[in-house]
Amino acid sequence: MAGLSLFSCKNNIPPPQNKLLLWKNQFKGQEKVFKEELELIIPFAQRENSKPFSLPITPRVWWYNFGQNNFDSLKTARRWANKKLALERLKSEEGYSLKKAAKWERKMERYETALENKISWFYANIGEPQVYISPEDVQETASRIQKYLFDRGFRDAQVAGDTIRLGKKQRYNVRYQIQEGDLYRIDSLFYVVNHPVMDSLLQADVKNRLLKSGDPLHHQQVEAEKLRLEQLFKNNGFYSFNNRYITYGVTNYEQSEELFKERKEGNLQLQILNPVLGSHKQYYLRDVIFKTFDPNSKNSRPDTTVIRGVKFIRPDHSVPLSLIRNRIFTKPGDLFSNAAIYETQRQISLFNQFSFASSQLKVVDSTHLDLEYFAPVQERFTFGISPGINNIYTDGNSFFGFGVPVSLSMRNVLRKLEIIELGVRGSYEGQPTPIRTSENAIRGSLELGGNLNITLPVLFPFHPKGRRVNLMNPRTTFGIGYNYSEPFWGTRTNFKLTAGNSLQLNKYAILYMNFLDAYLINTSYSNNASGREFYRTLDSLQRIGNNLKVTFDPQFVSSINANYVYNNQDPSKPFSTSTFFRFFIESAGTVLNFTKDKERIGLVEDLFPMSAGPDSVRAYFQFLKFNADYRRSINLSPKSSYAFRVNLGVANPYGKNKAIPYDKSFFVGGSNSIRAWAPRSLGTGSSASDTTAVGNTIPQPGDILLEGSIEYRRNIIRFAGNIQLALFMDAGNVWKWHQINIPERYNKSNFDFGRFYKEIAVGTGFGVRWDLGFFLFRFDWGIKVVDPSREEGDRFVLDKFSLRRRAPYGLNLNFGIGYPF
């Protein structure tokens, strides 16, 4: 493909008569309007051909021309005829495969398209035709741009388009010379309406207006205000109203066009017209019916119940009306409201019990409507099994494994609109050694496990019945899980219990509250060479302050926590302005304060006794933890933005062991953190990272986290998706809460206000992202700038950067899915 690109100027096809070969569209003179906005106005047929990384080559045009020059019409026609005969023979057979016939029909369509366009399907898809323009096309587009500027408020704007030949080549740039002129603004805003109810609605809704004095005379903003008014009236009974009854114009008190142009401002007037006959009428609901049915059931005698005037029709008593009725926000006698109907449909969908929720309105008379909801129930039982084979490869070692996960989902079995999910899994897979103590980096591990979750559409143990809580999609989830594994170093049993609530506070915010989050781990180290060596390595790490050992030791952790998340990011608009904020707080081990010996729970020890081994005492943990993560993306143009992140976390291990569980610790480094360092490898403080005997860095858990990032993002080209470029800088570190009394870590690993700012690691780098719409593949290369593990005065390491393989201060590649923040 690179070779083809070098010869992209070859195989050109002569331009059609009176057409010019377009090379580039240029915009000159605009100051207040983004170039990217103007590019969207140009018709698709006049947009320049793609040039990889803005290089002066068009390989896709060459591929397209090559495909046309080498297209064999006779050969393609023969293939089409042969496929047609084969398809006719297939359809003449009894019980033929519909799937195979459809596949051949698609191939025939490709051949037909190829014959029509005189190019094969392959070259038509990897290439693109050369774009040609004419002077008439340029002038028409210039008029479009001028109208767009007029609608944006630049009413004196002038746009001229011309073509410029590039040297001796038959290529032309199209240049649009733009004079924006002054921006016209709204002096005063008036609403004219002679309907008393509509007028009172307008007066009561002033705070939600999208227009105000001083705003530009922006046509799109005016149209948005018209749509808002339409919804305002439709939510207050005016069923037949639409925004075609709203007209607008701009004038001034003197009714002078000259003064309007001189002042560059005018009075915007929106007038609400009445129908030709009569006036706008408010509609009320007469009958409200909610109908749910089972499409797979043959029950012909449905149950009908009336609650608060709403008629409920259900296939049987298995659908609990006590829960559904609180989500119906319309009843007989109410004013018609689009918002209430939509919210009812949304709330019914949130149960995840119905295939869909729709509604139908029927006009009864001049002021009344009948409303009917439809909600077919989903299948009660859903079974799934997805066996698979996987391969893990690392450091020259490879391991093939297999797994068989089985899942069963049950809906409304208990008649509480609950969802019960049962999962069972058995596998024998490769497991990368967390601490590489030998050349064998991957070992086989047998694993058996199961989990059971039940989700109820209520806020247990509370029973609020108010409309406000029901609008928040309350959820209560109970879960139990069990897992048994046989890693190379011994055996491991994991038992987990969870119980919690969730509330959708508003469109962008959700609150999770776990009043029980407990797990118990029992382990047994093998009395063989691998088990003993692994245990000795963990023990030696613990003596120097790395608590990786507690991950594998027997332990019990019980906590309550809450997590608030606000997120108004729109994945379909990656460069838009958005905010993400997460606040997490957790308290663990509080129950130990009420036990007799303050160190263990007798019930746990009785139910899950310890086996004999090097560690026969189960670890208990007491800690308080909070984490605040703030992210902000700011739009710069339709194709660019910059984003920043601040992440702060503190965990106070106040228990006897002065430690927190490994998976509750903070880590830095990796594709979503400080990208110049490998995952979980940075810290703690200014002490050097722990390594194994063969030189592998061991994850560095911390109790206090401080990190931040800033990143510039820009879309540079489109090729089977959007190719983006990013430049970034990351900074941060993790520290221990308590002092570690060993020479290598004393006054280095613990957090100290007098020196922590000197221990901030800094990295920079660049990234390439491939946005396919449904997936974003990310490649980031990080470069270390400040390394806090070195002596003071020698921590700036950018001048030590090297491209040599495995250089200590070289490029660190990170791969990820989605944006880092």
N, C-alpha and C positions, 0 to 999 in steps of 0.2 A: 504493500500500500504506500510505503514511503517512496518507493521507486516510481510508482505511478504518479505520485504527487509532483515529482520533479519534472515530469513531462506533461503537466496539466495544460500547457498551452498548445499541445498537439491535438490532432483530430478535431479542430474547430470546424463548425458548420457555418457557411456564409449566412449573414443575417438576412431576414426577409426584406422585401422592398419597402422603402420608406421607414425602416426601423434601424435603431442604433443599439449597439451592444452596451448594456449598462454595466459599469464597473463599480460605482459607488454613489450613494446618496449623501449629500452634504447639506448642513444647515449653518447659515451664517447670520449673525446679527441678533439672535435671541438672547435675552438677558434674564428674564423672569420665568420662562417656561423651559422645562427639561427637554433636552434633545430626545430622550427616550419616549416622551409623550408624543412628539411630532413623528417619530418613526412608526408609531402604531397607526397613524392616520394614512400613511402611504398604502395603497391597495396591495394585496398580496402579490399580484402579478407584476408589480413594479419594485419589489424589494430585491436588493442586491443578492447575488449568490453568496453562499457561505464560504468563508476563507478561514481555514484553521489557524487559531491563535493570531488572527489579523495579518497573516503572511500574505504576500501578493500572489497567491495561487488559488485556483478553484478546482481541486481534484474531483469533486463530485460532478462538475460539468464535464470534465474529461471522460469520466466513467460513463456518463449518460451518452455522450457523443460516440464513444467507442462502441457502446451497446447498439446504437442506431446504425452506425456504419457497418457493423458486422452481423446485423440481424438477418436471419435466413427465413423468409416468409414461407417458402415451400416446405421446409423442414418442420416449421411450427404448425402449418396447416395439416401435414401428414400426421403429426402427433395428436392433433385435435381430433382428426377423423378416426384414428386408431382407438383413442380413448372413448369416443362416442360409440363405436361398435362394441367395444368391451363392456361399456355400461349397459347397452341394450341387451347383450347376452346375459349379463349379471341379473338384470331385472326380469328376464324371462325364466330364471330359475326359481323354483319353489322355496320359500323361506330364505330369500337372499338377505344379506346383511345391509340394513339401512345405513349403518355407520360407514361401511365401506363405500356404498353408493354415494353418500353425501361427500365423502372425501374425493371421489373421482369427479363429481360435479364441480367442486371447487377448483380442481386442476383444469377442467375444461374452461371455466370462467377466466382463469389466468391466461390460457392460450388465446381466448377470444380478445381479451384486453391487449395482449401483446400484438396480435394481428392488427388491431385497430390503431395502436400507437406506434407500431413498427419498432418495438423494442421489447426485449425479454423482461420477464418479471424481475429477475435478479438485478439487472442493471438499472431498471426503473426505480428500484427501491434503494440501492446504495448510491445512486446518482441523482442529479437534478437537472432539469433543462436550463439552458442559458436564458437569462432574462434580457428581453429587448424592450426598448421604449421608443416612443415617437415624441416630437415636440408637442403634439396635441395632448398626449398623456401627461406630460410635464405641466402644461398650463392647467389642465383639469385638477391635478393634484395640488397645485399652488392655490387654486380656488378653494379646495377643501381645507387646506391649512389655514387660509385666511378666515374661513367661516368658523373653524374651531377656535381661533384666537378671538373672534368676535363674540362667540358664545362664552368664552372664558372671561370676558369683560374688557378685552382690548379692542374696543369698537373702532378705533382709528388705524388698526393694523393694516399693513400692506405687505404682500408676499409676491415676489417675482421669481420665476423659475427659468433657468437656462441650462444648456448643455456645454460641456467643455471637453474638447478632444485631448487625449493623452498622447502627446508626441506623435510618432508615426504609426502607432498601433490603432487598430479600429475599435478603440475603447473610449467610452465617454463617462465622465462624471456628471451627475445632475446636481446642480447647486440651487438651493432655495434661499434667496436673500430675504431676510425677515426684518421688518421694522415694526416692533410691537406697539409703540406709542404709549400713551398714558392709560392707566387702568381706571375704568369707570366704576364707581361705587354707589351703594345704596345710601341715599340721604335719609329718607323716612320710609317706613313700611306700613302699608294699609291693607286691611282685609275688609272687603265689601260683601255683606251678606244680608238679605232681607228676611231670613228665616229666624225667628226668635230663639228656638232651641239650639240651632247651629251656632248662632251668635254667642249664646251663653257658654257653649262648649269651647269655642275659640277663646273666650275671655278666661276661662278656667284653666286653659292648657298653654298659657303664654310661655311658661318656663321651658317647654319642650320644642319651641320653635327652632327651626334649623337656619333661619335667616334673621339678621338684625342690622341695625343701622351701622354703616361703615364697612359692611361686607362687600366684596366684589360683585358685580352684576354677572354672576356665573349661572349659565343656563342649566347645567346639571344640578346645581344646588337648588334652583327653583323647582326643577322637576322632582327632586327628592322631597321638597316641602309639599308639593302637590300629592305625592304618594302618602306622606305622613297624614295629611288632612283626610285623605280617602279612608285610611285605616282608623283615624279618630272617629269619623262619622259611622263607619261600618261597625265599630265596637260600641256604638251607642244607638243601635236600632235602625239605622238608615241602610237597609239591606240592598236596595237598588242603586245606591249612589256609587259613582266612580269619578275619577279625576278628570274626565272629559268635561265635566260641568265646571271646571275651574279654569279661568282664563287669567292672563296677567299682561301687564304693560308697564312701561316706564315713562314718566312725564315729570313736570315740575309745576310749581304753583302758578307760574306765569304762562304755562302752556306754550313755551318757546323752545323750539328745537335748537336755535342758536345758543341760548343760555345753557341748555343741557350739554352741548358740546364744549362750551367755554368752561363750565364749572366741573365737567367730568363727573357729575353725580346727578342722580334724579330720584324721584319717589317711585318705589315699586308698589304696584297695586295688584292684589290678587282678588278676583271677583268670583263669587260662587253663584252660578246661574241656577235658575229653577227649570224644571222640565217644561216642555212646550205647553202641556196641559197640567194645570194645578201646581202643587209644590211638593217638595220632598217629604216622604212619610216615614214615620218610625214603625217598625214591625215588632210584634211580640210573638213569643213562642206559645203555641197552643198545646201540642202534644210533643213530649220528648220520650223517645224509645231507645233503649240500649239492648241490642240483640247480639248475643254470642251463640255460636253453634259449632258443632264438631263436624267438619266435612267428611270424616271417615266413619261417622256413626249413622245407623239406620233408625235411630230413635225418632219417631214421628209425633211424639206427645211431649213437646217442650213445656217447661215450667214457666208460668208468668206470675210476676209479683210487682206490686206497685209500692214504691217507697218515696215519700215526699213528693208525690205527683209524677215521678218518673217511672215508666213502665219498663221492667227488666224481663227479658225473654232469654232463657238459658236452656241448654239441652237437658240438664238434670240439676240436682242439688249439689253437685260436686264443685260448682263455681260459686265461691262465697261472696254473696252480695254485701256483706258487712264491710268488706275491704274495698270493693269496687265502687260502692255508692259514694264514698268519701272522695273519689277522684272524678266525679261527674260535676262539672261546674256550670251546668245549665239545668233549668227546671221550668215547667209550665208557668207562664205568666211573666217570665223574664223578658227584658228587652233583648232583641237579637244582638249578639256580639261575636264577631269573628274571632277575637282573642280567646274568649271563653271556650268556643268550639275547638279551636286549635290546641289549647292547653289541655282540654279533656282528652283529645286524641293522643297527645304527647304523653300524658300521665298513664293512659291505658297501655301504651307501647312500652313504658318503662317497667311494667310488670314482667316483661319477657315471657309472657304466657300465651300471647296471641300473635298470629301470623302478621297481622296488620290491624290498624284501627282507622276506619274511614267514616265519613258522615254524608248524609244526603238531606237536602232541604226541599220542601215542597210548599209553594205559595197556596194558602187556603183562601184568603180574600185580600182586600186592600191593605190590611194591617196585621195579618196573622200568618205564621209559618208553622209547618210541622217539621220536626227534626228527628232523624233516625241515625243512630250509630251502629256500625257493623264491626264485629271483632271475632273472627274465626279462631278457635283455640289451636295451638300447636300440638304436635304429636306428644303424647304423654311420656313415652320412653324413647330415648335416643342412645344407640349403642355404637361404639367406635373402637376399632383396633388398627394400629398402624405400626407393624413390625418394621425394623430397619437395621441396616448394617452401617457401621461408621468406621472411620479410620482416623487415628491420631498420629501425627508425625511431628517430632521435635528433636532437635540436636542429633539428627541422623538415626533416630529410633522410630520405628513404625509399629502400630498395633491395630489389628482389625478386631472389632467387637460387634455385638448385636444386642438389641433391646426389643422387648415386646410390651408396649404400653396398651392397656385396655381401659376404656372409660364408659361409664353409664350415667346418663342424665335422666332424672325423673322430675316431672313437673306436676305440681298440684296433687300429689299422691295423698297427702295429709289434709287436703281441702283447705289449705291456708295460702294458696297461691305461692307456695314455696318452690324452690329449686334445690334438688338434692343431687350432688355430684359425687360419684364414687369412681376412684381411679386406682388401678393396680398396675404395677410395673415389675418386670423381671429383666435383668440384663447381666451381661458379662462384657465389660468394656475396659478400654485402656484408661489408666488414671495417671496423669503426669505426677511424678514424685514432688511433693511440696518442698522437700529438702533433698537435693540431689547429692547423696552420699556415695554413690558409685557410678559406674558408666551407664547402668541401665536406667534411663530417664523415664521410662514408661513401664508400668506394671499392670497386670490384669487384676480386675476387681469384680467379684460377684456382688450383686445388689438386688434385694427384694424389698418392695415397699408398697404401701397403700395409704390412701387418704380419703376422708369422708367430710364433705362440706354441705351445710344446709343454710340457705339464704332465705330470709323471710322479709316481706315488704312492710315491716313495722319497726318501731323504735323500742325494742325490748330493753329493759323491763318496763319502760314507760308506755302509757297508752294515750297519748294526746290525740284528740279527735278534731282539732281545729283545722281550718282550711290552710292556714299558713304552714303548718308542719307537713301536711300531705302534699303541698306543692314542692317540698324539698326532697322528694323521692327518698323517704327513709328506708334504710336497709339494716338488718341485723344478720350477722353471719357467725355460725358456730363451726369450728373445724377440729378434726382430730387426724393425726397422721402418725404412721409408724414406718420406720425404715431400718433394714438390717443389711450390713455390708461386710465383706471380708477383704479389706485392702491388704497389701503385702506385709504390713507391720502387725496385723492382728485381726480383731473383730470390733465392730462398732454398731451400737443400737441407738436409734434416735426416736424418741416419743415426743409428740408435740400436741398442745391444746391451745386453741385460740377462740376468742369471742369478742365481737366488736360491733360498733354501729357506724353508719355513714349518713351524712346529710348533704344534699346539693344546695348550698346556701343561696346561690344565684347562678346565673348563666356561666360564670367563669370560676366560681369558688366552690370548693368541696371540703368537708371536715370529716376526718376519720378518727374514731375513738375506740381503742381496744381496752376493754376493762379486764381482759385476761390474755396474756401472751406468755405462755410457759413452754419450755422444752427441757427435756432431760436426755442426757447422753451418757451411756455406759460404754466403756471401752475396755479392751483387754489386749495388752501387747504380747505378741508371740514370743515364746522362749526359744527363738532360733536366731541365726546370725543377723538376718534382716531386721527382725523386731528389736533385738538388743541394740544394734547400731543406730536405728532410728530413734529409740528412746534416749540413748546417750547424747545424740545430737540435740534433741529437744531440751534435755536437761542442761546442757552446756549453754544453750542460748538463753535459757531462763536465768541463769546465774549472771549474765551480763545485761539483763533488763529487757530481753525480748520475750513477750509472753505468748509466743506461738504455741507453746506446749499446752496451754489451757484449752486450745481448740480440740486437742485429741484426748485430753484427760477426761475422766468422768466429771460431770458438772450438772448443775440445775440452775436455770435462770427463769425467774418469774417477774413480770413487769406489767405496768399499765402505761399507756402512751396515747398521745394525741398528735394528729398531723393535719395541718391546715395548708391547703394548696390553692393558690390563685394563678390562673393561666388564661390569658386572652390571646395566645399565639394562634395564628391561622396557618396550618401547614401548606395550604394552597398559595399563600402569599409570603414567601420566605424573606422578602426584603421590607415587609411592612413594619411599622412601629408596634411593639408589643411589650408586655411585662409578664414575668413569671416570678412568683414568690412562694417559698415553702418554709413553714416553721414547724419544727418537730420537737416535742418534749417527752421525756420518758423518765419514769421512776421505777427502779428495780430493787428487789430484795427487801421491800418495806415490811413484809410479813415476818421477817426474821426478828424484827424488834419486839414481836409479841410471843416468840417462842421461849422455852425455858432456858436453853443454853445459849441463845442468841447466835448460834453458828450453823445450825442445821435444823431441818424439819423432820420430825420423827415419822410422820405418815409417809413421806417420800422414801425414807430409808427402809421402812417396813415393806412397802410395796415393791421397791426396786432395790433389793440388797446388792451390795458390791461383791464382785468376785475377787478371789485372791490375786495379787499381782504387785508390781512395783509401786502402783498408786492405788491404795485401798481406801482413800478418803475422798469423798465427793466434794468438789469445789462449789461453794455458794458465792453469789456476787451481790453487792449492794452498791448502787451508783445512781447518780442523777445526770441526765444528759439533755442537752438541747442543741439544735442545729438550725441556723437561719441561712437560707440560700436565695439570693436576689439576682435576677437576670433581666437585662433590658436590651432591646433591639431598637435602633433608631434609623428610620428611613432617610436615605440621602437622595436617592433617585429611584425610578422604577426598576433599575438594575443593580443597585448597590445599597449597602447599609453598613453600620458598624454596631457591634454588640459588646456588652461588658457584663461581667459577673463578679459578685462578691459572695464568698462562702465562709461562714464563721460557725465553728462548732466547739462545744466545751462538754467534757464528761468528767465528773468528779467521782472517782472510785473511793468511797469512804468505808468500804468493808474491811474485814481483817486482812484479806490478801492484797489489798490496795491495787486491784487490777479489775479490768472489765473484760467481758468475753471478747474473744478475738473478732468475731463477726460484728460486734458492736463498736469496735474501734474505728478511728479515723485513719485514712490513708491518702497519700498524695502521689502523683505520678501516673502517667498513662494517657489514653486517648481522650478522656473527659476531664482531665485535671491538668497538671503541669506537664506538657507534652515533650519537654526536653529530657525527661527522666522516664525510665521504664515503669510499668505499672507497679504501684505500691512500694517503690524502691527508695523514695526520698525521705530523709529524716533519720533519727529524730533530733531536732534542733541542729546543732553544729557538730554532732558526733557522726562518725563514719558509719555507713550502712553495714549490717551484718552479712557475712558471706559464708558459704559452705567451704569444705576442704577443696572442692574442685573449682571454686571461684564464682559460684552462682550467688546472686544477691537474694537475700531472704526478705520477704515483706516486712515493712517497718510500721507497726501499729502505734498510734498516738492517742492521747487523751484530749489534746487541744489542737484545733485546726484553724488555719487562717490562709486563705488563698483567693486570688483574683485573676481575672483575665480580661483582655480587651482584644477585639478582632475586627478587621475590616474585610467585608465580603463583597465580591463583585461578579456578576455574570459576564463571561467574556465571549462565549460562543455557544451555538446550539448544534449538537450532533447526537441524534438519538436520545435527546434529553438536553438539559442545560449543563454546560461545563462552567464551573465557578472557580475563582481564584480567591485565596484568603491569605492575609498577613496577620500574625498574632503575636502577643506577648503575654506570658503567664508568670505569676509570682506567688510564693507561699511556702508553707512548711507545716510540720506537725511536731508537737512537743509532748512530753510526759507531764502529768500533774505533780507527781512526787519526785523528790530527788533520788537518783540512782547512785549508790555509794560504791562505785568502782572507778578506778582512775580514768578509763577510756570514756566514761560518760558523766563523771561528776562535773556539775555546772555547765553541762553541754546539752543533755537531753531534756532537762526540766525547763518549764516556761519561766522566764524572768523578765519583768518589765524593763529592767535595766539593759538588757542585751538582745531581746527577741528580734528587734528591728534589724540587727546586724546579721541575723540568721535567716533572713528571707532569701530563698532561692529564686533566681530569675532565669527564664528561658524565653526564647523567641523562635520564629520560624515561619514557614509558609505552608499552604495546603492547597490541594486540588480536590474538588467535589464534583461528583457526577449525579445530577438530580434527575431521576427518571419519573418523578411525580409521586409514585407510590413507594419508592425507595430512594434514599440518598446515600451513595457510597462515598466515604471520606478517607483521604490520604493526607496526613499531616506529617511534616518533617520538622522536628524540634531541634534547637541548638542551645546549648547551655551558655548562659551569660555570666551568672554569679553562682558559684558553688559554695554553700556555707560549710561544707565538711572540711574545707581547707583552712589553713591558718589565717587569722586576720591580716589584712594587707595583701593577701595573695588569693583573694576569692574571685576576682574578675578573671574569667577564663575564656572570654570570646576570642582573645588573641591566640589561644591555643587550639582553635578550631582546625580540624583536619578531615579530609575526605578519605583517608586511609581506612581500610576495612577494620572494624573492631577498635577504632581509635577511641580513647576514653572521652574525648570531646568532639565527636563527629556528629553526623546526622542521626537522629533517633526517629525511625519510621513508626507511625501509629496508623492503624486501620480501624475505622468505625462505621457504624450505620447511623445516619442522622447527624444533626449538628451537635457539637460538643456541649453547647449550652444555648 
